[in-house]
């Protein structure tokens, strides 16, 4: 059960090889001696006997139970269920073979979500649940979510509830079991939703082609190839004389294409899965070239072997609506939560955005966006290459080829040895995006700098590798659902699970996180087709780099910091950005990659201040040097780091210490001082570890009662956190412990003198609080509030060429006016009128000379529903809305004139 490595089949969990016999709970367990456990509760021992645990597991679980019982103020659930949770934790920690996850769920009458929720509630102390258990819980939950989503799609494809005859139910059971078996044997990552779904389509094709026509839905009957004929029975008497039966084609292309179209799949990708992974599976099952359906009992017996090796849940129980696997139906995605009042009768509602549908739509949109892009440099890009002093074309092509081979190989290692072809397909998409974004970047640089020779940048191998890695991260996140690595750790502090989540791509290309970070912002600005979720994903990648990945032992960041400290005094704080405005700077990827390796004469920037320059402490300006152009990658990194650090501190502080507002600037001063002057504490550690330690230290010195247990409890409720951050902290080389041990042995010892200064009557000068401007990554697609109004918003309308063909006419409009009126051409009239206004918003990030996209209005007036449900004439309603818009514009103009008049009066 402990997820040492995401393998399946014979390679999965090699240390645990229980047979079906000794895994069965109704056999007496010879490894459990009742006489040795007389002091334990009798009901607890009965549960241990039922689950066939060993004496070692029994003792460990009882010890965990005693710790939980002492630390929990009130019992969270029945004792039996808590005992089961303790047994689950003990089995994973001890890495022994015992019960399966389904067996323990049935023993205490809980479903998957309820049991995992109980585990999380039980973790009240830092040492109750280990990182190993956290990893197992994460794997189980993700695998369950993927399996549940796949079964819901299987149910829809096969119309399971309408199958009445026993023969049909048997075939459905065989089909689902065969899919589970194929997934377990072909994939090392069974929680990969997209590849698993493609494999399920292959299994459906296999069964539909062999299924009796009477059991098929009509549209499947018409699609099956006419060349295929039903099997005929040959009498045994004439069997020796009968001609050998001609093997059917390995795949009915027409049927497979029909299934792909019905499920919004890429035919190319599904065929690749069929020809490699699924065909090899059929060969291993001796099913290639046969017209017969496999026996359900044989499939079930072989699946049981995988099930008892993985020790998790029995996915066959989805067919039985087993209570252990029941959860509420799929939740609607945010895009579906739109006003549905006063809808015309002929409007077709958008189908629920299930996980499978969302994934398929995202992939389809990516392919549409890249359909005009090639996997070779475009003519425009070739011109840029030729304009260089040293033409980089040959080196670029060679680099792409070598990295493509490396990527495909590592993809196969992570997903499955027969999935190398899928890796090549995804790499091709990444190449198209890479060339496209590079061309867009160079056009922007040409416009900004009025030069065409980018020889130094285009001959920089690190720049190209980083840009390609970013493009591939977009592709991988589109297929994988924008996930991040949050697994457990081995004794050396290295993540033990192999997956495709960020920062997997950095490890594949041996690319440092600090170099990858330099390209993110320019990449987002250069590619307007990125949707909101993908922009958020890349922004989260940037945050992860600043929080922890850039601070790994081998990071070049430490060498830059060391050289910077040797160069000179602290740089003067940069004038703060306007509140709620994007971070203003002129740094592009070209600036950051072409920054000198040896920084200019300054050390780390001081945090930006909210106060005017005249009110800054004089100590900051004591040894100022002439200001240099702000083109240093380290300088910008620290500016962003300060903002992120303060946002995290503010978020945690708001949960815990609102009654002590005077402590916030003191905590920030200590936190900022640590990042600027004691940055070695960040080596192989996490930003939040220093944040929690700084908070505890100030509370300690100011005699405010705040325990680490309280800090950690609040921290778990923050977004983008995982428990390894406070449970698995580097103490010294090769030694890891909890955040409390880190504070006592490392943080306090290093900063004790500085911390004690805040207890004196003359504390150190406080660091200025940095402004938190609106993220530069959010405003391209986010609606902006119209000045002077609390509920009128304007957002840019996407170009029709960017629209996905899978969208419905209703989703193309994406406008909420409180009720439906008229067609889309009338919305265009409204947009044209708004564009004629002086206050129309321009897209700040659009660096090209292309015409600006039209704008879209969105009205969101809460509590103002129509009392009369009658449907007025469309023209009168349009006039009414135009009048409302005109009124809004008039108020905006009057307010502007009033503000201008008042500003004139204030002038001396």
N, C-alpha and C positions, 0 to 999 in steps of 0.2 A: 503493500500500500504506500509506503513512502516513495515519493516520485524521484528516485535517484536519477533517472534519465527517461525521457519520453520515448520509450520503445514499446513495442507490442509483440505478440506472438511469443516465440521461444526466447527472444532477447529481452522480454520485459520482466523486470524485477527478478533478476537471476538469483538473488539471495533468498527468494521466497518461492518454493516449488511444492506447494501442497497439492495433494491429489484430491479428487472429488470426494473420495471416501472419508478422509480425515477432516475435510472441510464441512461435512454434514453435521448439523448441530444435534441430531438425534442419536448420535453414537456416544458412548461413554468415553470421556477424555482421560487417558492414562497419565497425562502429564499434570493433572490437577489432583492434589492430595487434600481432602477435606480436613484430615487431622491436623495439618499444618496451619489451618486458618480458623481455629476455634474462636478467636477473639473478634472475628469479623461478623457482620450482620448476616443472618441466615438467608435473607432475601437476596443480598448481594452475592452470596456464594451460589445461590440457585441460578442467578443470571450468568455468573461465570461458567457454571456447568453447561448451561444452555448454549453459550457462545464458544465453548470448547477452548478456553484460554489456559495458559500454563500457570504454574505457581509464580513464576517471575512476573508475568503480566498482572496477575491477581494482586500481588503485593504492591506493585508500582501504582496500579489504579487506586488501591485503597489509600496509599500515601497522598496521591493527588486529591482524592476526595476529602481527606482530612484538612488539607491546605485550603481547599475551596470552602469547606464548611466553616472554617475559622475566619475567613476573610469576607464572606458574603453576609451582609446584614440580615437579609431575609432570603429564604429559599426561593430560587427562581422558578423551579418546576418540581415535579415529583422526584423523590429520591431515586427511584428506579431509572428515570431518564438521565439524571445527573451521573449516576453510576455508569450508565452506558457511555456517556460522553467521556468519563474518566478512563474507561476501558479502551475507547477509541484512541485517546491521546497516548495511553501507555503502549499500545501495539505499535503505533507509528514511531514513538521515541525509541523503543527497543528494537525496532525493525525485525519483528518476528512474524511468522505466518500464523494467522488465526482466522477469525470470521471475516466474511465479506461485508461490505458496507450495507448491502441490502439485508443481510441477516440481522445486523444490529438494528436497522430501522424497523424491521418486523418484530423484533424482540420487545421494543418499547413503543410500538405503534406511533411512529412519527414519519413524516415525509422528508425528502431531502432538504428542502429549504428550512423546515422547522428544526431539524437536527443541527444543521450548520449555524443557524441563528442561535441556538442554545450554546454551541461552542463559543461563539463570539461574546455572548453575555457572561459566560463563565470566566472569561479571561479578565479578571479584575486586578490581578497582580502581574508584574512584569515577567515573572518566571512560571506562570501557570501554563501558558501555551507557548511551546518553543517555536522557533522559526521553521523547524522541520514540519511541525503540525500546520503552521500557517501555509506552507507551500503545498501540503497535501490538500488542505481545504480549498485553496485557490484552484488547484488542478481539478478537484472533484466538481466544484461549482461551475467552472467553465465548461468542463466536459458534459455536465448535466444540461446546461443551457443550450449547448450546441446539439446534443442528442434530442432534447425536447423540440427545438426548432425544426430539426430534420424530420422528426416523426410527424409533426403537424403538417409539413409539406407532403410527406408520404401519404398521410391520411387524406389530404385533399386530392392528390394525384390518383389515388386508387379508390376514392369514395368508399372508405372502409365501412362506414355505417350502413350503406345500402347493399352490402354483400350478404345475402341471406342463406345461400346454400352452403352446406358443410364443405363441399369441394372448393368453393371460392374462399372460404375462411382459411382453409388449409394452405392454399396457394399464397394468400396474403401473408400468413405467418412464415412460410418458407421464404418469401421474397424479402421481408424485413430481416429475418434471421441471417439470410445470406448476405445482405448488405452489412449487417453488423460484423459478420465474420470477415468479409472482404475488407472492411475498414480497419479492423483490428490487425489483419495480416499485412495489408499493403501500405499502411501509413504508420509512421512513427509518431506523428502528431495527430491524435484522434480528435482533438478539439479544433482542427482547421475546418471551419464551416464551409468554405467555398470548395475545396478539393473533395471533402466528404460528400457534399451535395452533388458534385459532378460524378462521383463514383456511384451515388444512389441512382442517378439518371441512367448510368450504364446497366445497373442491376434491373431497373425497370424495363429497359429495352430487352434484356435477356429473357425476362419472364413474359412480357407481353407477346414476344415473338413465338413463345412455346405454349402459351396459355390457350385453352379451348376457346374458340370464337364465341361461344354462347356466354362466356363469362366476361367478355371484353365490352367496354363502352363503344358505342357506334363509331365515334370518330377514330378510335384506334383500329377498328376492323377495316376501315377504308384506307388507312395509311399503310398497313402491312403490305409488304411487297407481294405482288401477284405471282412471282416466281416461286413463292414458298407454298408448299402443299401440306395438308395435315398428315401426320404419320400414319402409316398403315401397318396392320398386324400381319405377321407372316407365321403361318402354321409351322409347328416344330417338325412336322413330317417332311415339308418341302424346304426346310430352312437351309439345308446344304446346297440346294439347287438355286436358291434365291440370289439375285444379284445384290452385291453390297449396296447398302443405302447411301446415297450421295449426301455428303456432309453439307449442312446449310452454311451460308456465308457467315463469317465471324460476326458481322454486324449488319443490320438492316439500316443502311444509311438514311433512307427516307423516314423510317420510324424514329431514328435517333435525332434527325433534324427537326422532326415534328415535336418531339419531347423537349428539345432545347428551345424551340420557339415558344412553346407553351409555358416554359419555366424561365424565360428571359436569360437563358444561358448562352455562352459563346460556344458555337458548334466546334470551332477549332480546338478549344481547350478540352471539351468533353471527349472529342475524338482522340486527343493525345492521351487522356487518362485511360480510355478504353484500350488503345493499342499497346500501352505499356503496362500499367498497374493491373487493370482488370483482366486483360488477356493472360498475364502471368498467373493471376489468381485462378482463372478457369483451368489453366494447365495443371496447377497444383491440385485441383479438385477433380481432375479427369473429366471435365465437363466440356472441353473444347470440341466442337464439331458434332455434338450430340443434340438430338431433338427432344430428349426427355427432360422433364423437370426434376430437380434434385429432391430427395426425400426429406420431409420436414424433420423427422427424427434424427437422421444423420447430420443435418445442419445444426440442429439444436445440441447434439452431443459434442460436436466440434467447437461450437461457440462456448459451451460450458468450460472447456479447457482454458480458453482465453479469459473468461469471466473469473475463474478461480485463481488465475495467475495475476490478474490486475487487482483483485480484491476490492473492486468498487461496486457499482450498482449493476443490476441485471436489466439491460435495456430491452429484453424481450417483454418485460412486464408492461411496457407502453401499450402493447396490443390488448392487454387485459384491463386497461384503466386501473392498474394497481394503485392503491392509496399511497404507497411509498413514493411514487413518482408523480403524483397529482399536484398541480399548481394552477393558479388562475390562468385563463387563456392569455394569449400574447397581448401585451400592453401596446396601445397605439403610440406611434412615434410622435414627437412634438409637431411635425408638419401636419398631422391629422387633426390637431386640436384647434380647428378653425370654427368660426361662427356657422351654425347650421340652421338658423331661424329663417323663416319665410322663404324657404327654398322652392323654386318652381318644381312642379311635379315631374318635368322631363329631365331634371338634372340627375345625372348618375353620380352617386357618391364614390369617393375615392376608396379603393379597397384598403383594408388594414395594412399598415407598413410593418409586416412581419420581419424578423431578422434575415430570413433568406431573401425575401423580396428586396429589402433595403440593400443587402450586399450585391445582389444581381443588378439593381438599378445603378448603384455607385460605379460598378465595373463597366456597365454599358455606357454611362456618362463619360467615364474616362476614355473609353475607346472612341466615342464620338468626338471628343475634344481633340484627340490625337490622330483622327482619320486623315487629316490633310498634312500631317507631319511625316517625314521620312526617317528611315533609320540610317541615313547618310547625311553629311552636312549639306544644307540647302545652298542654292546659288548665291544668296546674299552672304551666308556664312563663309562660303569659299572665297568671296571677295575680301572679307575681313582677314582671312588667313593669308591671302596673297599680298595684302597691304603691309604685312608685318616685315620687319627687318629680317627675321628668321622665320620662314614659313613653318607653322606648327602642324600642317595637315597630316604628314606621315606619322608623326609622333602621336597625334590625337587618335588616328585610326588604329595604330598598334596598341595603344593603351586601352582603347575600347575592346579590342579583341581579347587581350590578355585578361582584363577584368571580367569580361563576359564568361570566359572559361572558368575563372575562379568562382564567380557568383553562382553559376549553374552547379558546379561541384559542391559548394557549401550548401546550396539549396537542397540538393539531393541528400546530403548527409543529415540535414535537419528534418526533412519531411519524409523521405523514403528514397531508397536507391533507384527506383524506377521513375522518379519524378524530376529527373534532370531536364527532360524536355519542357516541362512546365516552367522550370526556372528560366530556360532560354526564352520562352514566350514573354515572361514578365520582364526579363532584361531588355527585350526588344522594345517594349512599351517605355521602359525607363530611358532608353537611348533616344527615342523620339522626343520625349519631354526634355531631356538634357540638351539636345541640339536646339530645340525651340526656345528654351529659356536663355541659353547662351546668346542666341541671336537677339533676343529682346533686350538683354543686358547691354550688349555692345551698341545697339541702337541708342539706348538711353545715355550711355557714356559718350558716344559721339555727339549727341545733342548737348550734353552738359559741358564737355571739354572742347568741342570743336576740333577733334583730332580723329584720325582714322587708323593710325598705327598703334595697335595694342600688343606689340610684340612681347613685351615683358610679361604682361598678364597671360596671354595665350600660350606662352612657353613655360608657364608655371604649372608643374605637374600636380602640386597640392590643390591648386584652384580647380583644375579639371576633375580630379578625384572627388573633391568635396561636392562639386556641382552635380556630378553623376550620382554620388551617394544620396544627395538630397532628392534628386528625381526618382531614384529607386525607392527611397523611403516613402514618397508619395504613392507610388504604385503598390508597395507592400502594405501600406496602411489602408489603401482602398480595398485590397483583397482581404486584409486581416481585421478590419474594423477599428483601426486607430488604437491599438492596444500597446501597452508598455510592459516591460519585463518587471515582474514584482514577485519573483520566486524566492525560495529560501536560499541559504548560503551554506557552503561547505565549511569545514574548519579553517580554511584559508581565506575565507571572505569572498570567494568567487561564486557567482550564481551557478547553481548546479543544474538548472534546467536548460535545455537547448530549444529555442523557439525563434520565430522570425520577428519578434517585437523589437522595437528600438531599445537599446543601441546595437542590435545584431549586425546591421549593415556596417557599423564602424569596425566591429571585430573582423568582418569578412575582408574589408579593404585595408585593415591595419591603419586606420585613419584616426588621428587624435580628435577628441571631442572639441578642443579649442579651435582647431582648423575647420571642422564642420560647422561650428557656430557662426563663423564669419560669413557664410553664404546664405544663411536662413532668411534674413530680412530682405536682402536683395532678390532672392528667389521668389518670395511671396509677392513682392511688388512687380516682378517681371512676368508673372503668370496670372492674369486676371481670371482664368477659368477655374481656379481653385475654389471649391465650395467652402462654406463657413466651417464645417466640421474638419476639413483638411487644414485650413488656416489655424484652427485651434490646435490641431495635432502638432503642426510644426512649431507653434508657439510653446506647446508643452515640451517638445523636444528641447527647445532652447532653454526652458526653465530647468529641465533635468540636467542639462549640461552645466548650468550655473550652480545648481544645488549640489551635485555630487560627481558627475562623470568627468568633468574637467579637472577634478582634484585627485584623480588617481595618481598612484605613485610615479608612473612614468610620464606624466603629463608635462609638456613643454612650458606650461603656465608657471611652474615654480622657478624655472631658470629665468624667465622674463621678469618675474617678481624680484628675484635676487639681484639681477642687473639693475632694475629700476631703483631699488633701495640704495644701491651703491652710487647712483648717478647724482642725486641732489635732493632738494627739499620738497615738501609736500606741495602739490599743485593747488592753485587757488580754486575755490569752488566755482563751478560753472553757473552762470545765471540761470535761475530756475525756469522751467518751461511754464507756459500759461496753464493754469489749472484746467483739467478736462480736455486738454489739447494733446495731440500726438507728440511723442518724443521728437523734438526738432534737432536734426543734425544732418550733415551732408555726407555721412559715411556710406559708401557703397562697398560691394564685395571687392571691387578693384582697389579701393583705398585700403581695405583691411588686409588683403593678401600682399599688397605692395608696400605695406608698412615696413620700416627697417627692422631687422632682427634685433638690433640694439636700440632700445627706445631712446627718445629724446630726453634731455636733462630734466627729468621730473620723476617723482614717485607716484604712488597711487593717488587718484583724485579724491579730494574730500567730498563728502556727500553734499548734494545740492541743497541749498537752503530755501526755506519759505520766507525768510526775512529779507528786506531790502539790503543791498550791498553795504550801505552805511552803517548798518547795525551788526555787521559781522564782528566776531571777536578779533581783536587786533593781533592775537597770536597767529591767526591764519595767514596774515600778510607780512610776517616778519622778514622772511627770506625769499621774496618773490623773484622769479627769473622772468625774462621776456616770454610772453605767450607764444607758443608754437602752434602751427596748424593742427586742428584736432583730427588727425588721421591715424592715430595709433590704435591698433586693435585692443591692446590691453586697457587703455583708457576707457574706451567705449564699453568693454566687458565689465569693468568695475562700476561704471555709471549704472548699467542695467542690473548688476549684482546688488548694488545698494537699494535700488527701487524694489527688487524682488525680496530682499532680506527684510526691508521695512514693512512691506505688505504682509509677509508671513508673520512677523512679530505683531503687527497691529491686529491681525485676524485672531491670533491666539490670546493677545492681551484683552481684546474686547469680550472674549468669553469668560475671562477669569477675574479681571482687576478693574472693572469700570468704577468701582468705589474708591480707587486710588489713582486718579488721573495724573498726579504728580510723578508717578513712577515711570510712565511711558518714555519720556525723553531720557531718563537716566538709563533705562534698559537699552534703549537704542544707542546711546553713547558707548556703553560697554560692548555691545554687539558690534558696532561699527569699528571701534578701536581694535577688537579682536581680528576682524576681517582685514583691516589695513596694516596692522603692526604684528599680529601673531598669526599670519596666514598659514604657518606650518601646522597649526592645529586642524586645518582643513584637509590635510593629506590623508587620502583614503577614508575620509569621513563625509558627513552630510551637513549641509548648511543648517538644517533644523536642529541638529544636535547642539551646535553652538548657540542657537537661538534659545532653546529650552534651558540650557545651562546658564546663559546670561540672565534670563528671567528669574530662575531660582536663586542665583547669586545675589541679585539686587533685593529680592524679597527677604533673603536671609539677613543681609546687612542692614536692611531697614526695619527689621523686626515685624515683617508682615507674614502671617501664617499662610504659607502656600507650599504644599508638599508635592514632591515629584509625581506621586500617584495621581494627584489632582491634575497636574499639568499634562500628564500622559493621557488621562481620560479625555480631557478637552482636545488634545492634539489628534486623537483618533477620529474625532468628528470633523476635522478640517478636510477640505478637498485635497486630492493628490498626495495622500500619505499612505504609508504601509508600516506594519508593526516592526519590521526589521530595523527601522530607523532608530527606535529606542530600545530594542532588545538585543541588537547585534552591533555594538559600537567598538571600534578598534581601541584597545587600551595600550598595547605595545605590540611590537612585531609578532604576528602569529597568535596574538591573544585577543579575544573578543568577549565583551560582557555587556551588561545593561547600561543605560544612560546614567544611572546613579553611580555606578562604579567609575564610569568615565569622568563624571564631575569631581568625585572625591580624589581620584588618583592622577588625573591629567589636567582638567580645566582649572580647578581651584589652585593646584600647585603652580601652574604657569602664571595665573593672573591674580594671585592672592594679594599682592601689594596694590595692584590697581583697584581691585574690588574694595579693599578696606578704605580707600580714599573717599568713597561715597558715604562713609559713616562720619567723616569729619565735618566740622562746621564750615570748612572751605573746600567744597568738593571740586573736582576738575571741571573745566569748561565743557558745557554740554555741546554735543554735536548737533548741527542744524538738521531738522527733520526734512527729508527729501519730499518733494512733490511727487505725487503718483499720477502722471498724465495718462490719458486714455491710450490704450495700446495702439500702436501704429498698424497692427494687423487686423483690427476689427472694423475700421470705418469704410472699407470699400463696399461691403455688402450689408452693413448694418443700417437700419433706419435712423435718420437724424431728426431730432425734434425741431420744429419750426420755431424761431425766436418769437417770444410773446405768447406762446400757447403751450398748455400742459399736455395736450392730447392730440396734436396734429404732427404727423411725421412724414418725412420724405425719404425714399430709398431709391437707389439707382435701379433701373430696369435692365435685366440681362438682355444681351443681344440675342435675337431669334436664332442665330447660328449656333449659339451655345446650348440651346434647349435640347433635352434628351428626347428621342422619339418615343420613349416609353411613357412620357408624361401625358396626362389627359388634357382635353381643352380647358377644364376647370383649373387644373394646376398651373397651366400656362399663364393665367391671369394673375393669380396670387395677390389679389387686392381685396381688402375688407372694407366695405362702405357701410356696414351695419345691416345691409340687406342687398339682395341681388337686383340690379337694374341694367338692362340693355346689354349690348354686345361690346366686344373689346375695342371696336373702332371709336366708340365714344370715350373710352378711357384714354385713347390716344389723343383725342381732342383736348381732354383735360390736361394731359401731360404737355402738349404743345403750348397751351396757355400758360402753364406754370413755368415752362422754359423761357417764355418771353419776359418773365419778371426779372428785375434786377437782382432779386435775392435768390435766384436759382443756384443750386449748389453745384460746384464743379468737382469732378473726381480728382482728388489730389494726387493719387498714385498713378494716374494715366500719363506715362511719359511719351507716348507716341503722338503723332499728329493726326491720328484718325479722328473722325467726328465723335463728339461726346455722346454717350448713350442717352436716350430719353429717360426722364425721371418718372417715378411712380408715387402717387399719393396714397397714404394709408390713414384712414380715420379710425380712431379707436375711442369712442365716447362711451364710457361705462355708465350703465344705469339709464340710458336713454333709448329704450326699446320702443318700437312702434306700437301704439295702443290699438290701432286699427289694422287688422291683418288683411284688409282688402288690397288689391294690386292696382295702384294708380297707373296712368298712362306713362310710357317710358319717357316721352319727350318732356312732360311736365316734371317728372322726377329729375331728369337731367338738368333742366333749368333750375330746379331747386338746389341741387348740389353745386352747380356753377355759381349760383348766388351766394351760397355759403362760402365757397372758395374766395369769391370776390370780396366778401365781408372780411374774411381772414386777412387777405392781402391789404385791405384798407387799414385794418387795425395795426398790422405790422408797419405800414408806412407812416401812420400817425405816430406810433410809438418811436420810430426812428427819428422823425422830425422833432419830437419832444426831447429825446435824448440829446440830439445835436444842439438844440437850443440851450439846454441846461449846461452842456459842456462849454458852450461859448460864454455863458455867464461866469463860469468858474475860471476862465482864463484871466491872467493878470493884465 
